[in-house]
Amino acid sequence: MPVAKSSAGWPHRRLGDVAEILGGGTPSRANSAYYTGTIPWLTVKDLDFDEFEVESAQEHITDDAISNSATRLVAARSVIVATRVGLGKAAINAVPVAINQDLKALVPRKEVTAEYLLYFLKKSVPDIQRLGQGTTVKGIRLQDLAGLSVPIPPPDTQKWVVDLLTLAHTIRRKRNRAASLCEPILASAFADLFGSRGMAIPWPSRPLGELAEVRSGITKGRRTVKETSDVAYLRVANVQQGYLDLSEIKTIDATAEELAKFRLEVGDVLVTEGGDPDKVGRGAIWRDEVPNAIYQNHLFRVRPDASQLLPEYLDALLRTAYAKDYFFRAAKRTSNLASINSSQVRAFPVPLPPVALQRKFVMTVGQWEATKRRLGDAAAKATEMFDKLLDHAFRQQAKDSA
């Protein structure tokens, strides 16, 4: 097969010419014995955009399942790539695996190594996604995947690319891991002060409704004959876990009475009514970022009695597993969504230590947030560095050949 020369000088080959492309399949679900084996059977859900190696699967199959279906055993150190759903996911299999029909296995030939091919595919994610076809579920055709043009530099250049990107990816993974390990700190702080999960909390609890005014917000689309004015209002999208996202503030027509009734004050804690089951009851404290703002009826405004309950303490408490567990259990669930009502918010049992200890907990949460921000920033910079090096590594081939 003729080898095409790129304008950069490196020869380019079709992906289908530098790697054997193997398909997969699904053993019959009617035979449950097929799924009692030890061979990892990979599907798209076993791949992750940020993990470049895979060695386990959610399901395992037998040799008989492979013999009696379209799947096949793929040798270790091949490149597994998603061709339907999760376009752009790719990883090297550390052990022999079988794959389903939404994946393809690329077995490199002599011109390229598996590692170099993997990084090429990571660089080509936008191209792969652009080639995806379908309305609801995107998939890339075999001929389009096979037709991707792969630059083939000398082996020492391939090694340079792989070594550089592997180092950058390792740094990124470590920083992401460090950022994820920050999450248990808040739970540990709560456990130190109030007892760990499953243990009796050493402070008396009182219903939130006895410590704060809880009120739902203004309803959009209601009718009124009174004069109105255009005012800013907060929506569920504005209230995230522990912070406010004010990148987009919408407005609503409200009467003077409604403005007085629903106006937010410094120290109010906004709590969400619905959303994903694990995100119901998320909250954030209001600091009067937008003067005269009100809030919609899918939010609850909690106005604590600061002589008993610090707003900052309640704001921090809502971020703990203790609060999340309560709202998860209390929520009414329909399909993939959940919701809580004002009665459930008022009934939330607030562990009520002395105000001085509440302040100590707030300080601990502040330190936790600062650490989390630093680690998150470091992880983001590591990802940015990897992306730039990924782009640079393939562009550098063009510079070197000029």
PLY file of the C-alpha trace (Angstrom):
ply
format ascii 1.0
element vertex 402
property float x
property float y
property float z
element edge 401
property int vertex1
property int vertex2
end_header
0.00 0.00 0.00
1.48 3.43 -0.92
2.63 5.63 1.94
1.36 9.20 1.78
3.67 12.04 2.76
2.19 14.85 4.80
3.11 18.46 4.22
5.00 18.18 7.51
7.27 15.50 6.08
6.23 12.58 8.28
4.59 9.70 6.45
0.91 9.26 7.25
-0.93 5.96 7.20
-4.56 5.03 7.59
-5.39 3.76 11.06
-6.77 0.61 9.46
-3.36 -0.06 7.90
-1.28 0.35 11.08
-3.61 -1.59 13.37
-5.88 -4.59 13.02
-9.39 -3.52 14.01
-11.42 -6.14 15.86
-15.11 -5.96 16.69
-17.05 -7.41 19.57
-20.47 -8.61 20.62
-22.78 -9.55 23.48
-23.18 -13.17 24.56
-26.79 -14.26 24.92
-28.38 -12.94 28.09
-30.69 -15.95 28.01
-27.76 -18.11 29.10
-26.81 -16.73 32.53
-23.93 -19.22 32.76
-22.07 -17.16 30.14
-21.69 -14.40 32.73
-20.10 -16.51 35.47
-16.56 -16.55 34.08
-13.36 -14.66 34.82
-12.73 -12.94 31.49
-13.40 -9.16 31.72
-16.10 -8.24 29.19
-15.72 -4.55 28.45
-18.47 -2.13 27.52
-18.36 1.66 27.14
-19.22 2.10 30.82
-15.91 0.42 31.74
-13.91 3.12 29.98
-13.19 6.57 31.36
-12.03 9.68 29.52
-9.29 10.29 32.12
-8.09 6.71 32.65
-5.73 5.45 29.98
-5.49 1.81 31.11
-8.23 -0.69 31.88
-7.85 -4.06 33.58
-11.29 -4.84 35.00
-14.93 -4.78 33.93
-18.33 -4.69 35.58
-19.13 -8.05 34.00
-17.08 -11.19 33.31
-17.78 -14.00 30.88
-16.67 -17.57 30.16
-14.73 -19.16 27.31
-18.01 -20.70 26.11
-19.54 -17.22 25.89
-16.74 -16.19 23.56
-17.05 -19.35 21.46
-20.80 -18.89 21.02
-21.08 -15.16 20.32
-19.64 -12.34 18.24
-17.31 -11.20 21.00
-13.71 -12.32 20.99
-10.66 -12.42 23.24
-8.44 -9.38 22.72
-4.75 -9.70 23.56
-3.34 -7.49 26.30
-1.71 -4.18 25.27
-4.22 -3.51 22.53
-6.10 -0.20 22.34
-9.80 -0.33 23.15
-11.80 2.52 21.65
-15.49 3.41 21.94
-17.25 3.61 18.56
-20.77 4.12 19.88
-21.96 6.24 22.81
-18.87 7.72 24.68
-17.04 8.62 21.46
-13.47 9.57 22.32
-13.03 7.10 25.17
-9.96 4.92 24.67
-7.62 2.87 26.86
-5.00 0.15 26.70
-6.15 -3.15 28.17
-3.64 -4.36 30.73
-4.99 -7.93 30.58
-6.73 -10.02 27.90
-10.37 -8.92 27.61
-13.50 -9.44 25.56
-15.48 -6.48 24.20
-19.05 -5.73 23.22
-20.33 -4.33 19.92
-19.94 -0.67 20.98
-16.17 -1.02 21.18
-13.37 -1.80 18.79
-9.97 -3.24 19.63
-6.96 -1.87 17.77
-4.05 -4.32 17.64
-0.99 -2.29 16.54
1.23 -3.53 13.76
4.97 -2.86 13.55
4.78 0.82 12.61
3.35 2.05 15.91
3.24 1.11 19.57
0.00 0.80 21.51
0.97 3.76 23.71
1.66 6.03 20.75
-1.60 4.96 19.12
-3.51 5.70 22.33
-2.15 9.24 22.52
-2.94 9.76 18.86
-6.55 8.78 19.58
-6.65 11.16 22.56
-5.44 13.93 20.28
-8.08 12.91 17.72
-11.10 13.01 20.08
-12.62 16.09 18.34
-12.24 14.37 14.94
-13.80 11.14 16.21
-16.73 12.97 17.78
-17.24 15.04 14.63
-17.41 11.87 12.54
-20.10 10.45 14.83
-23.45 9.85 13.16
-26.92 9.34 14.58
-29.61 11.47 16.17
-29.92 10.23 19.74
-26.88 7.94 19.96
-23.74 8.92 18.08
-21.56 6.27 16.49
-18.55 6.32 14.19
-18.58 4.00 11.18
-15.81 1.41 10.85
-14.60 2.92 7.57
-14.36 6.38 9.14
-12.40 5.05 12.10
-10.11 3.05 9.83
-9.63 6.11 7.63
-8.14 8.33 10.34
-4.74 9.56 9.21
-1.97 8.61 11.65
1.44 10.37 11.49
4.25 7.80 11.63
7.46 9.37 12.95
10.61 7.32 13.62
10.54 5.00 16.65
12.69 7.34 18.78
10.25 10.20 18.15
7.32 7.98 19.04
9.09 7.12 22.29
9.68 10.81 23.01
5.98 11.53 22.52
4.93 8.64 24.74
7.43 9.43 27.52
6.50 13.12 27.58
2.75 12.54 27.63
2.95 9.67 30.11
4.81 11.92 32.55
2.23 14.70 32.10
-0.64 12.24 32.49
0.91 10.81 35.67
1.16 14.29 37.19
-2.45 14.98 36.21
-3.69 11.75 37.78
-1.82 12.38 41.03
-3.20 15.90 41.34
-6.72 14.76 40.55
-6.31 12.04 43.16
-5.12 14.57 45.73
-8.12 16.79 44.98
-10.53 13.87 45.40
-8.95 12.91 48.73
-9.84 16.37 50.04
-13.53 15.47 50.09
-13.41 13.28 53.25
-11.88 16.14 55.27
-15.24 17.83 55.83
-16.85 14.56 56.90
-13.94 13.99 59.29
-14.35 17.46 60.78
-18.05 16.84 61.30
-17.34 13.45 62.88
-14.78 14.96 65.25
-17.26 17.54 66.51
-20.54 15.68 66.26
-19.77 11.96 66.14
-19.22 9.71 63.14
-22.00 8.25 61.01
-23.94 5.61 62.91
-22.94 7.03 66.31
-25.06 9.17 68.58
-24.44 12.89 68.01
-23.26 14.38 71.32
-25.30 17.57 70.88
-29.07 17.92 71.07
-30.85 18.28 67.74
-33.73 20.61 67.06
-35.92 20.90 63.95
-34.72 23.61 61.61
-38.19 25.15 61.68
-37.71 26.02 65.36
-34.43 27.80 64.65
-35.20 29.59 61.40
-37.96 30.92 59.18
-38.39 28.66 56.15
-40.26 30.10 53.17
-40.74 29.10 49.53
-40.30 31.70 46.80
-42.18 33.46 44.05
-44.01 31.47 41.37
-43.20 32.27 37.77
-46.21 32.75 35.47
-48.65 33.76 38.21
-51.17 36.49 37.38
-51.51 39.83 39.16
-53.44 43.04 38.47
-51.14 45.19 40.61
-48.29 47.30 39.30
-45.04 45.37 38.99
-41.37 46.12 38.53
-38.61 44.04 36.97
-36.35 42.52 39.65
-33.56 39.94 39.77
-34.50 36.50 41.04
-32.52 33.41 41.98
-33.23 30.01 40.41
-32.18 26.46 41.31
-29.31 26.73 38.80
-27.87 29.62 40.82
-27.63 27.59 44.03
-24.81 25.05 44.01
-23.37 23.03 46.87
-21.83 25.64 49.16
-21.65 28.48 46.65
-23.75 30.62 44.35
-23.32 30.57 40.58
-24.31 34.08 39.55
-23.01 33.92 35.99
-26.60 34.24 34.72
-29.20 36.17 36.70
-32.72 36.31 35.31
-35.43 38.81 36.15
-39.14 38.59 36.93
-42.01 41.07 37.31
-42.97 41.41 40.99
-45.31 43.65 42.95
-44.12 45.78 45.84
-45.74 43.33 48.27
-43.96 40.38 46.62
-40.65 42.21 46.68
-41.05 42.83 50.42
-42.10 39.22 51.02
-39.41 37.48 49.00
-36.47 39.91 49.19
-33.25 38.16 50.24
-31.23 39.46 53.17
-27.59 38.95 54.12
-27.26 35.65 55.96
-30.22 33.93 54.32
-29.45 30.34 53.33
-30.98 29.19 50.04
-31.86 25.48 49.80
-32.88 23.68 46.61
-36.21 21.87 46.37
-35.42 19.33 43.64
-32.95 17.86 41.20
-30.79 14.73 41.08
-31.50 12.52 44.12
-28.01 13.04 45.54
-28.18 16.83 45.12
-31.54 17.63 46.71
-31.20 20.02 49.63
-27.99 21.63 48.51
-27.55 25.08 49.94
-25.58 28.31 49.79
-25.48 31.47 51.87
-26.61 34.84 50.49
-24.31 37.86 50.90
-26.43 40.43 49.05
-24.42 39.91 45.87
-27.32 41.31 43.83
-29.25 44.08 45.63
-33.02 43.62 46.02
-32.95 40.09 44.59
-35.79 37.66 45.27
-36.00 33.90 44.67
-38.23 31.39 42.89
-40.60 28.84 44.39
-38.25 25.91 43.73
-35.95 27.32 46.38
-36.43 27.65 50.11
-35.20 30.72 51.94
-33.98 29.77 55.39
-33.51 32.77 57.69
-31.83 31.54 60.89
-32.18 33.06 64.34
-28.49 33.97 64.65
-28.65 33.92 68.45
-29.13 30.15 68.23
-28.03 29.10 64.74
-25.27 30.78 62.75
-26.10 31.03 59.04
-22.52 30.03 58.23
-22.87 26.94 60.40
-26.10 25.90 58.67
-24.50 26.58 55.29
-21.57 24.31 56.22
-23.82 21.67 57.77
-25.75 21.30 54.52
-22.54 20.12 52.83
-22.02 17.17 55.14
-23.02 13.54 54.61
-25.29 13.95 57.64
-27.47 16.50 55.82
-27.24 14.78 52.45
-28.38 11.48 53.96
-31.39 13.17 55.57
-32.60 14.87 52.40
-31.90 11.78 50.28
-34.12 9.70 52.57
-36.81 12.37 52.88
-37.07 13.19 49.18
-39.91 12.06 46.96
-38.45 10.36 43.89
-39.87 10.12 40.37
-37.72 8.52 37.64
-34.31 10.20 37.94
-35.44 13.27 39.89
-36.25 13.93 43.52
-37.84 16.75 45.52
-38.45 17.86 49.07
-41.15 20.12 50.54
-41.06 22.86 53.13
-42.24 20.55 55.90
-39.27 18.26 55.33
-36.90 21.24 55.36
-38.41 22.48 58.63
-38.12 18.99 60.12
-34.38 18.71 59.33
-32.76 17.84 62.70
-30.00 20.37 63.29
-27.30 19.30 65.78
-27.10 22.39 67.96
-23.81 22.90 69.79
-23.01 26.22 71.49
-22.52 29.13 69.11
-18.79 29.18 69.93
-18.45 25.59 68.70
-20.53 26.43 65.64
-17.94 29.11 64.84
-15.15 26.54 65.25
-16.84 24.25 62.75
-17.28 27.16 60.32
-13.53 27.92 60.57
-12.73 24.27 59.87
-14.96 24.30 56.80
-13.26 27.51 55.63
-9.86 25.84 55.84
-11.25 22.81 54.02
-12.60 25.01 51.22
-9.27 26.83 50.83
-7.41 23.51 50.60
-9.94 22.14 48.15
-9.61 25.24 45.94
-5.81 24.97 45.90
-5.88 21.28 45.03
-8.60 21.85 42.45
-6.59 24.64 40.83
-3.51 22.41 40.75
-5.50 19.59 39.13
-6.95 21.98 36.55
-3.48 23.30 35.69
-2.15 19.75 35.33
-4.98 18.93 32.93
-4.30 22.11 30.99
-0.60 21.21 30.82
-1.40 17.72 29.52
-3.76 19.08 26.84
-1.15 21.58 25.67
1.58 18.95 25.58
-0.70 16.58 23.69
-1.20 19.24 21.05
2.49 20.25 21.14
3.77 16.68 20.85
2.11 16.11 17.49
2.81 19.62 16.24
6.47 19.25 17.24
6.80 16.48 14.69
5.93 19.00 12.02
8.55 21.48 13.34
11.26 18.87 13.51
10.65 17.81 9.94
10.69 21.33 8.50
0 1
1 2
2 3
3 4
4 5
5 6
6 7
7 8
8 9
9 10
10 11
11 12
12 13
13 14
14 15
15 16
16 17
17 18
18 19
19 20
20 21
21 22
22 23
23 24
24 25
25 26
26 27
27 28
28 29
29 30
30 31
31 32
32 33
33 34
34 35
35 36
36 37
37 38
38 39
39 40
40 41
41 42
42 43
43 44
44 45
45 46
46 47
47 48
48 49
49 50
50 51
51 52
52 53
53 54
54 55
55 56
56 57
57 58
58 59
59 60
60 61
61 62
62 63
63 64
64 65
65 66
66 67
67 68
68 69
69 70
70 71
71 72
72 73
73 74
74 75
75 76
76 77
77 78
78 79
79 80
80 81
81 82
82 83
83 84
84 85
85 86
86 87
87 88
88 89
89 90
90 91
91 92
92 93
93 94
94 95
95 96
96 97
97 98
98 99
99 100
100 101
101 102
102 103
103 104
104 105
105 106
106 107
107 108
108 109
109 110
110 111
111 112
112 113
113 114
114 115
115 116
116 117
117 118
118 119
119 120
120 121
121 122
122 123
123 124
124 125
125 126
126 127
127 128
128 129
129 130
130 131
131 132
132 133
133 134
134 135
135 136
136 137
137 138
138 139
139 140
140 141
141 142
142 143
143 144
144 145
145 146
146 147
147 148
148 149
149 150
150 151
151 152
152 153
153 154
154 155
155 156
156 157
157 158
158 159
159 160
160 161
161 162
162 163
163 164
164 165
165 166
166 167
167 168
168 169
169 170
170 171
171 172
172 173
173 174
174 175
175 176
176 177
177 178
178 179
179 180
180 181
181 182
182 183
183 184
184 185
185 186
186 187
187 188
188 189
189 190
190 191
191 192
192 193
193 194
194 195
195 196
196 197
197 198
198 199
199 200
200 201
201 202
202 203
203 204
204 205
205 206
206 207
207 208
208 209
209 210
210 211
211 212
212 213
213 214
214 215
215 216
216 217
217 218
218 219
219 220
220 221
221 222
222 223
223 224
224 225
225 226
226 227
227 228
228 229
229 230
230 231
231 232
232 233
233 234
234 235
235 236
236 237
237 238
238 239
239 240
240 241
241 242
242 243
243 244
244 245
245 246
246 247
247 248
248 249
249 250
250 251
251 252
252 253
253 254
254 255
255 256
256 257
257 258
258 259
259 260
260 261
261 262
262 263
263 264
264 265
265 266
266 267
267 268
268 269
269 270
270 271
271 272
272 273
273 274
274 275
275 276
276 277
277 278
278 279
279 280
280 281
281 282
282 283
283 284
284 285
285 286
286 287
287 288
288 289
289 290
290 291
291 292
292 293
293 294
294 295
295 296
296 297
297 298
298 299
299 300
300 301
301 302
302 303
303 304
304 305
305 306
306 307
307 308
308 309
309 310
310 311
311 312
312 313
313 314
314 315
315 316
316 317
317 318
318 319
319 320
320 321
321 322
322 323
323 324
324 325
325 326
326 327
327 328
328 329
329 330
330 331
331 332
332 333
333 334
334 335
335 336
336 337
337 338
338 339
339 340
340 341
341 342
342 343
343 344
344 345
345 346
346 347
347 348
348 349
349 350
350 351
351 352
352 353
353 354
354 355
355 356
356 357
357 358
358 359
359 360
360 361
361 362
362 363
363 364
364 365
365 366
366 367
367 368
368 369
369 370
370 371
371 372
372 373
373 374
374 375
375 376
376 377
377 378
378 379
379 380
380 381
381 382
382 383
383 384
384 385
385 386
386 387
387 388
388 389
389 390
390 391
391 392
392 393
393 394
394 395
395 396
396 397
397 398
398 399
399 400
400 401
